[in-house]
């Protein structure tokens, strides 16, 4: 977490959390969801505006983590901005050398490879569960063919409970 964020938390410890305003799609792209977008429906049906400002995206990446209930958020100064997830809290990019990096730029190792009925590939890692980016599925297939990973079949709808993440903190907050 950035030092400036830690300082803001210390200075303003009681800022209310924010729900529904930020979404992460299955390709690791961030979407800003204003009031009108949120009124149009849940994420990802109503995505909002694609964030393209690189410094803002880098700031989100450096301050993106999960709380104790498996809800992923971006710590924006003193405010937690909870993230609506299209699929998983992380999206993996694979390299030909076998390395795995999250959409936030963190490297990791693979503990388990999972495959759902739609052919989507997920990787369980020390950082958490993530979906393999669609552009890298060929590299995942290579890893399976080389015997580095053995896919385990899963039901996509079971992944949040099984891997401890919440796809819609906004819906959870509204029902509380």
N, C-alpha and C positions, 0 to 999 in steps of 0.2 A: 504494500500500500504506500502511496506517495506520502512524503512528510507533510506536505501542505494539507492533505486530507486528514492526517492524524491531528494536526494543529486545529483544524476546523472542528473536528469531533470533540476535542478538549474544550474549545471555546463555546460551542453550541451543542451540548449533549442531548437536548430534547427536541430536535427537529423531527416532525412527523415523517414516517416512511411514505414512499411514493409507489403506487401500484398501477400497472396497465400502460405506462407511458413508454416503455422500451421493450422491443422484441428482438429475438435472435432466431434467424431462419435456419433451415437445414444445411445451408452452405456457409454458415458463419458470418452472415451479414446482419448488421444492426439496423433496426427501424425505429424511428421516433413516431409515437402514436399520440396525436393530439386528441382533444375532447371529441371532435367530429369523427375521427377514425375509431375511437373506442365505442362511440354510440352506434357505429355501423356494424359492429360485431367483434367477436373475440379474435385474437391472433391465432393462426395466420390468415384466417379468411379476410380480415381487414388489417393489412400489414402496416400502412402508414407510409412515411417518407424514409427512403433509404438514406442512411447516414453516409456521407462521402468525405467529410472533413478528416483528413488523416491524423491530425494532432488530437482531435476529439476521440477518434477511434482508439488511438494509442493510449490515451488517458483512461478510457473505459477498460481496455485490456489490462492495464496495470492495476486496476482497482476492482476487478471482477472476482467474486468468490461466493461461497455458499454460507448460509447461516446454519444453525443447529437443526433446523427442520427440513433441510434439503432444498430450500428456496434460494436460487441464485440471484445475486444483486450486483449492482455497480454502486460503489460508495462514492457519491458525488459530494465532496466536502462533508458537511455534517449529515447529509441526507442519504438514506439507502433508497436506491431506485431498483425495485424488484423487476426481474426480467421474465417476460412471457416467452416460452420456448416452443418452437415448432416441433422439435424432435428431442434433442438432448442438450444438456448444458455446455457441451464441448463439441467441436467439429474438428476432426483430425485431418491433417495434411500428411501425406506419406511421401517419402523420397525413395529413389531407386536404390540407395544404399541401405534401406531398411529402417531409417530413422522415422520417428513419429513426432509431430509437433501439433500443438493445439492451435485453433484459430487465433488465440491470444499470444502465440509465439513461444509457449513453454514446451520444452522437449520432455518426453516421457518414454516409458517402456510398456510393452504390452503384457498384460496378465492373462487376458482371455479374449478370444475372437468370437463374436456372436453374429448370427445370420437370421433375419426374419423371413416370413413367407413372401414378402415383396422383393426379396433379394438385397435388402439394405444390410450393410456390414457395419457393425458396432465394435468398438474396442473398449474393454475394461482396463483401466490403467491406475496407477497410484494417484493420479490427478482426478479421476472420476471416469464416468462413462461418456463416450462420445460416438457420434456417427462419423463414418469415413466419408469425406467429401466425395461427391459424385465423380469428379475428375480423377480421383485416385483409386477407384474401385479396381482398375486393372492391376495396379501395384499390390493391392490387397490379394487379388487372385494369384499373383506371382508368389506372394508370401505363403499362401496356402499350398500351392503346387510344389514349392521348395521344402515343405514340411515345417516351416517356422511357426505357422499358426494352424490350429485345427478348429474349424468353426463349430460352434454349438448352436443348434436351432433354438430360437426363442420366439415368443409372441411379443410384438412391439408394444402392445398395450400393458404388458407385465413389467416392462423395463423401469418405469418410474418407481414403483413399489420395491422391486427387486434391487435397484441400485440407489435408492434413497434420494430421489430428486423430484421436485414439483414442477410440472409444466406450466401451470397457471397460478402464480402467487396471488394474482388479482381475484380470481374466482375463489380461492381458499380464504382470502381476506374478507370478501363480500359475504361468505357463508358463516363467518365466525361471529 
